[in-house]
Amino acid sequence: MKLHNELTATEALSEMDAGTLTAERLLRACFDRIDAREDVVGAFIHLDRDSALEMARRIDQSGRKGPMGGIPFAVKDIIDTHDMPTAYGSRIYAGHQPAADASCVALTRAAGGILVGKAVSTEFANFFPGKTANPIDPARTPGGSSSGSAAAVADCMVPLSLGTQTTQSTIRPAAFCGIYAYLPSQGDFRCSGVREAAGSFDRLGPMARSIEDLMLFRDVLLRIKPRPAGPVEDKAPKIGFCRTTLWDQMEPCMRAVMEEAVARLERAGAQITDITLPASFDGFSEAHRKVSSFEFVRNFAHEITHHWDEISEALRNGRIRHGLETDFEEYRAARRYLAQSRALIPEIFADVDVLITASAMGEAPLGLHATGSAAIGEIFTPLYLPCVSIPCGVGPNGMPLGLQVLAAADDDARLLAVSRWVDRHLN
Amino acid sequence: MKLHNELTATEALSEMDAGTLTAERLLRACFDRIDAREDVVGAFIHLDRDSALEMARRIDQSGRKGPMGGIPFAVKDIIDTHDMPTAYGSRIYAGHQPAADASCVALTRAAGGILVGKAVSTEFANFFPGKTANPIDPARTPGGSSSGSAAAVADCMVPLSLGTQTTQSTIRPAAFCGIYAYLPSQGDFRCSGVREAAGSFDRLGPMARSIEDLMLFRDVLLRIKPRPAGPVEDKAPKIGFCRTTLWDQMEPCMRAVMEEAVARLERAGAQITDITLPASFDGFSEAHRKVSSFEFVRNFAHEITHHWDEISEALRNGRIRHGLETDFEEYRAARRYLAQSRALIPEIFADVDVLITASAMGEAPLGLHATGSAAIGEIFTPLYLPCVSIPCGVGPNGMPLGLQVLAAADDDARLLAVSRWVDRHLN
C-alpha cells in the first residue's frame, strides 16, 4: 500500500474523486516527506508551505476544480513565479521576485495544481551544480540542469515537476533519478517566463512517476481538455533501435540494459530494426555547442556586463568563453546544418513508429561537483523530436538507468501510446 | 544643416569621431526635441534624463567606447530594463521594475548606446493602442504595436529605437511614420527579456532614419564587430515585384507609389519580374491568426487568471477569444502548413535577389483608437524572411508611404545591400 505522497498524480486524482483522499492530506504527506528528506536531497531552493496548504484547503472546500485540482507540483527555479522568489540558479538573483507566473506555472495552477516550491537548477540551467543530491544515493549527482525537479519527484516529495532542456537537462536527470520525463515536439509548450538559455533548443520538460501523469501534464500545459489515458494499446509497435555513435563510450551496464530491453520488447511482439543515424549527423555535437553557446552569451549580456564576478568560473570558462569565440557566420552555418539535417527525419521514421536509445551514458556519477555527460542530448535535442525517458534497469551500483523513446515531430500522441506499451513490458 | 538630433547614428558617430560633437550635446539635442514635442507625439511611457546624461558625460570623459558609443536609443516598453519600469503596454504592470535588461538592451548598452526611455507599446504588443500620435499628423495613428518606437525616431527624438513584430508591428509603424526598419531572418536576434506575444512569429525590429544605421544596430544586436557600410553597390539588382492578393484592397495612392517606384528602379537598371506567391499561400492570414492567438492565450495565462478586468475589451474579445476558440489540432495544422509553405521559398527567389511589396495598405489612418491594418504582415511574417521597410512617396494627405524589401532567409547581407541601392534610387 502506497503512502499518499507516493501516489502518482493520476492515482491521487482518482482517490480524490472517490472521496478517499483530500488535497490537504495529499499535500501534508508531500510536506512530511520533504521534512524527512530535504536535508539529504536538497531538491528545493524555496518552499511555501502555508500558501500551498491554504490552496489545498480551498480546493477541498470548493470541490476539486480543474483537471489537476489538488495535485502538488514543483518547478525548476529558472521558471518565474509571482509569489515565490526565482533565482535562476544564480547567486546574482538570490531573492529576486518576478511579477508574474511563467506561462507554464499559470496554466498548471489554472488547472488546479498546487505549487509547493522552486526546485534547484544548476546556474542558469548550465553545468555548474546546485546543492541537490541523488535521492537513490546522495553521494551521486541527480543530473542536471533540472536537478531538483528530478530529485523531488524521484523522492516522492511531489508527484509532478517541470524541468527544462537545452542539451540533456530533463532526460538525463530523469534517468539518473529513476523517473519518467517528456519533451514535446519543439515549440509545443510556451516558454514565456522561463529564463532562456538558448532559444533554438530550450524546451519545457514535465517529470513524473508515470507516463499517464506526463500525458495529463502535457494536456494542462497545452491548455487542452485532458482525456483519460485509457488502456495500454495491445498492438506491438515497430521500434528502431538506435545505438548511436556514442555506443562504445557508454558504460557497459547501459549497453547491457539496452540490449536486454530490446530483446524483451521483441519477445513481447515489437518489430525491432537497427537504425543508424545518417553519417551527416556526426557534426551535431559541435553544431549544438556552437548554436547554444552563441545564443547563451547574447542572452546573458546583462549578467556578463554587470555581474561578471558573480558568474561561476565553470560557466565563464565554458559556455561563455565558447560563445564569445563563436562568430556569427559559424553560428548561422551550424544552425542551417541542423535545420537541413532535420529534413532527413522522415526517412528515419519511414519504417518505424519510434526510436529507442539510451537516456544517458550510464549510472549517475559519484560526486556533486558535476552533473554527468550530456553527450546524448547533443545528438537528439537538435532534432526537435518529442521524447519520453523511461526507467529501465539498474547499474552495478544500484543506480537507475533510463531509455528514451523518440517519435517524429508532431507525433506526440503515438510517442506517448508506444511509451506506455514499452513501459508495461519493461517495468 | 541638420540639427544634432536630426543626425543619423552613423552621422553622429562620425562627428563624435571628428571631435565636432559630444555625446552630451547630442543627448541634450534629443531631449530638447523631446521637451518640445512629447506633449503632441506621446512617444514615451518613461524617460530617464539624469542617468542618460550621466552616461553621456562618462562616455565623453572616457573617450567614446564601443561601436555605438554615445548614441541615444529608445526601446518598446515590452522590453525589460533593469533601471526603468516596464509596463508591457498594460495597466496591469504600471510601474513594474524588472531585475535585468533584456538581451537586446544589454547588448546595445554594452556597445555604448544610451537608453533614454521606454517607448509606448500597444497593450501587450497587440492592437489596443497607447497614447502615441503620428508625428507627421497627430490626428493619425503612428501604427502599432511599436507605436512609440516609430514615432520617436520619426520625430528626431532619438536616432535609433527597437520595436518588435508579431504580425506587422514594426514594418507598419515605420511606414506610417516615414522611417526605416529592419527585421532579421527569424531567430537571429535573441528575444530574452522581451515579453513574448507569439513565439512562432515574434521578432525584434530596429528602427532608424537610414539603412546604414540599421546595419550598425544589427551588428550590435548580434554582438559582432560592426563593419563600415561602405559605398552603395553600383550593380543593379534583380527585383521581384510582389503585388500580393491584397493589391485591390490597397489605397490607390499605395498602388500608384509602388508602380512608380518599380518603374523608377527599372529605369535605374533593376531587372524587374512580377512575382505571384503560390496560390497555396492563400491561407496564411487565417493560419497566422490561429498560431498567434493560440500562443498568445497560453503566454498570458497569468494575466487571464489574475487580471481579467484589467485587460482591454478589445484584447479579450479579439486575440484572447480567438485563442481560446482555437484547438490544439487546428493550431498544429496551421503551424505545419506554414512550415511546409516556407519550403517553397527558394523557388520564389530562384530568379530574383529580393522581393519588393508594400509595407502597409496605404497612409496612416485618421484617429488614435486603432493602429491600421496589419494584413500584409499576415502574409509575410510567417515566411520568416529578413526585410527592410523604406520610405517611398507620400499619399494625398501628405502622409508617408513605405515599401518592403524582402530577401531569402539568412540572406540579410544581400537584403541590406540591395535595400541601400533601392533607397538611393527612390529617396
Contacts between the chains, C-beta under 8 A, distances in Angstrom:
chain1	res1	chain2	res2	distance
A	82	B	302	6.7
A	82	B	306	7.7
A	93	B	99	6.6
A	96	B	99	5.1
A	98	B	99	8.0
A	99	B	93	6.6
A	99	B	96	5.1
A	99	B	98	8.0
A	100	B	302	4.5
A	100	B	303	7.2
A	101	B	301	7.5
A	101	B	302	4.3
A	102	B	302	7.8
A	103	B	298	5.4
A	103	B	299	5.1
A	103	B	300	7.7
A	103	B	301	5.4
A	103	B	302	7.3
A	105	B	302	7.6
A	106	B	301	3.6
A	106	B	302	3.8
A	106	B	304	7.8
A	106	B	305	5.8
A	107	B	298	6.4
A	107	B	301	4.7
A	109	B	305	7.2
A	110	B	301	5.9
A	110	B	304	7.9
A	110	B	305	5.3
A	187	B	199	7.4
A	187	B	200	6.8
A	187	B	335	7.4
A	188	B	332	7.9
A	190	B	196	7.1
A	190	B	199	6.6
A	190	B	295	6.1
A	190	B	298	4.6
A	190	B	299	5.2
A	191	B	196	7.7
A	191	B	199	7.1
A	192	B	195	7.5
A	192	B	196	4.1
A	192	B	199	7.3
A	192	B	298	7.8
A	192	B	299	4.2
A	193	B	302	7.6
A	195	B	192	7.5
A	196	B	190	7.1
A	196	B	191	7.7
A	196	B	192	4.1
A	199	B	187	7.4
A	199	B	190	6.6
A	199	B	191	7.1
A	199	B	192	7.3
A	200	B	187	6.7
A	222	B	298	7.6
A	222	B	328	5.3
A	223	B	297	7.0
A	223	B	298	5.6
A	223	B	301	7.2
A	224	B	327	6.8
A	224	B	328	4.8
A	295	B	190	6.1
A	297	B	223	7.0
A	298	B	103	5.4
A	298	B	107	6.4
A	298	B	190	4.6
A	298	B	192	7.8
A	298	B	222	7.6
A	298	B	223	5.5
A	299	B	103	5.1
A	299	B	190	5.2
A	299	B	192	4.2
A	300	B	103	7.8
A	301	B	101	7.5
A	301	B	103	5.5
A	301	B	106	3.6
A	301	B	107	4.7
A	301	B	110	6.0
A	301	B	223	7.2
A	302	B	82	6.7
A	302	B	100	4.5
A	302	B	101	4.3
A	302	B	102	7.8
A	302	B	103	7.3
A	302	B	105	7.6
A	302	B	106	3.8
A	302	B	193	7.6
A	303	B	100	7.2
A	304	B	106	7.8
A	304	B	110	8.0
A	305	B	106	5.8
A	305	B	109	7.2
A	305	B	110	5.3
A	306	B	82	7.7
A	327	B	224	6.7
A	328	B	222	5.3
A	328	B	224	4.8
A	332	B	188	7.9
A	332	B	410	6.0
A	335	B	187	7.4
A	336	B	410	6.6
A	410	B	332	6.0
A	410	B	336	6.6
